[in-house]
Amino acid sequence: MQLNISGHHVHVTSAIENYLIRKLEKIERHNESIVNGQVILSVNQNRQHAEGRIHCSGMDLFAESTDRNLYAAIDAMTDKLDRQVTEYKRKKISKRHE
């Protein structure tokens, strides 16, 4: 998967980048048809915001999360994306079997 990580009012360190890559690799295990992904991290006063967009073959998935801790926001965002990917895969398989 091709991954683009950017930060808005936050410096994306290698530790944050490695953490994101590990989390998104778990999502990629569920569905091999993921083409690329984009993650934008931003800071507004006390709130850390993470939003991610994944392009699967035939569908775009989007999730966002806000928390006081950047790592918690990343966790919540990747959990939402993971649920969406598994749901997309389940629907795709059930349509094939009908």
Backbone torsions as a table, in degrees:
resi	resn	phi	psi	omega
1	MET	NA	135.3	175.0
2	GLN	-86.2	128.3	-173.4
3	LEU	-124.6	132.9	177.5
4	ASN	-119.0	118.1	-179.3
5	ILE	-115.5	126.9	178.7
6	SER	-135.8	158.6	-179.0
7	GLY	-126.3	141.1	176.9
8	HIS	-117.1	110.8	-174.8
9	HIS	65.1	23.7	176.7
10	VAL	-147.6	139.6	176.7
11	HIS	-88.0	122.6	-178.9
12	VAL	-84.3	106.0	-179.6
13	THR	-81.8	169.4	179.3
14	SER	-67.1	-30.6	178.3
15	ALA	-65.6	-44.1	178.1
16	ILE	-65.3	-41.8	-180.0
17	GLU	-63.0	-44.3	178.5
18	ASN	-64.7	-38.5	178.2
19	TYR	-62.3	-44.5	178.3
20	LEU	-63.6	-42.1	-179.6
21	ILE	-62.5	-44.1	177.8
22	ARG	-60.6	-43.1	-178.9
23	LYS	-66.7	-40.3	-177.8
24	LEU	-77.1	-22.8	174.2
25	GLU	-65.7	-31.7	177.1
26	LYS	-65.7	-36.5	177.6
27	ILE	-69.0	-38.0	-178.0
28	GLU	-66.2	-24.7	177.0
29	ARG	-64.6	-30.7	-178.7
30	HIS	-74.1	-32.2	-174.9
31	ASN	-146.5	117.0	-177.0
32	GLU	-81.7	-7.7	-176.6
33	SER	-87.6	15.5	177.5
34	ILE	-75.8	122.2	-175.7
35	VAL	-88.1	-55.2	179.7
36	ASN	-150.8	167.4	-179.6
37	GLY	-143.5	151.9	178.4
38	GLN	-134.7	130.4	179.4
39	VAL	-125.3	131.2	177.3
40	ILE	-120.6	123.2	177.8
41	LEU	-107.8	135.7	179.9
42	SER	-143.7	160.5	179.9
43	VAL	-127.6	128.4	173.8
44	ASN	-128.3	108.1	-176.8
45	GLN	51.0	-110.4	-178.5
46	ASN	-93.3	-6.2	-172.5
47	ARG	-99.5	132.3	174.9
48	GLN	-101.2	131.7	-174.8
49	HIS	-123.4	131.1	177.0
50	ALA	-126.4	130.3	175.8
51	GLU	-133.7	138.9	-176.4
52	GLY	-132.3	144.8	178.9
53	ARG	-131.5	126.8	179.7
54	ILE	-120.2	133.9	176.5
55	HIS	-105.7	109.6	173.1
56	CYS	-94.2	166.7	177.1
57	SER	-67.4	107.3	178.3
58	GLY	101.0	-6.6	-176.8
59	MET	-157.2	145.0	173.0
60	ASP	-107.3	133.5	179.2
61	LEU	-117.0	141.0	-177.1
62	PHE	-135.3	139.3	175.2
63	ALA	-147.5	149.7	176.8
64	GLU	-143.5	155.7	-179.4
65	SER	-152.7	147.8	178.7
66	THR	-129.2	135.8	179.9
67	ASP	-155.0	170.3	176.1
68	ARG	-76.2	-24.4	-179.8
69	ASN	-110.5	133.6	-177.3
70	LEU	-65.5	-39.4	179.8
71	TYR	-66.3	-36.0	176.8
72	ALA	-67.9	-37.5	177.0
73	ALA	-65.4	-39.6	177.7
74	ILE	-65.1	-43.2	178.5
75	ASP	-59.3	-47.5	-178.6
76	ALA	-64.6	-40.6	179.7
77	MET	-64.9	-43.4	179.9
78	THR	-69.8	-32.4	175.6
79	ASP	-63.9	-41.9	178.1
80	LYS	-64.2	-43.5	178.3
81	LEU	-63.8	-38.8	179.2
82	ASP	-62.1	-44.3	177.8
83	ARG	-62.2	-40.7	-179.8
84	GLN	-66.2	-39.8	-180.0
85	VAL	-66.3	-43.6	179.6
86	THR	-66.4	-37.3	177.7
87	GLU	-66.3	-41.6	177.8
88	TYR	-62.5	-42.0	179.6
89	LYS	-66.4	-40.7	178.9
90	ARG	-62.9	-43.7	179.0
91	LYS	-65.4	-39.8	-179.6
92	LYS	-64.1	-41.4	179.8
93	ILE	-70.3	-41.2	-178.0
94	SER	-67.2	-33.7	177.1
95	LYS	-68.0	-34.4	179.8
96	ARG	-67.7	-32.9	-177.0
97	HIS	-85.4	-10.1	-179.2
98	GLU	-77.7	NA	NA
